[in-house]
Amino acid sequence: MNMANVNITVPKEMEDWINKADDYRIFERNAMMLYPYIRDLTISYGKATEILGVSKLDLIEFYGKMGLSYLNQSDEDIEKELAVYQNFKV
């Protein structure tokens, strides 16, 4: 995954935690930064998984643990997901 440095302004008290973040904390931060764009439909869960380098199921599970439901999608998106799962049904 290609990475870029981005300057953001945070409260001074956050500096130590951000600078000492491990890989999982970096994933958490990046996933939470992307969530508003998923919520307002600027990007899809699929695009977010591409950006973050994780599976869709892992991202859905992460957001679920944070109390952010996957089923906030539109009815049309849910129907598309169900159709995909129906095609794989044994």
Secondary structure by P-SEA (a helix, b strand, c coil): cbbbbbbbbccccaaaaaaaccaaaaaaaaaaaaaaaaaaccccaaaaaaaacccaaaaaaaaaaaccccccccaaaaaaaaaaaaaacc
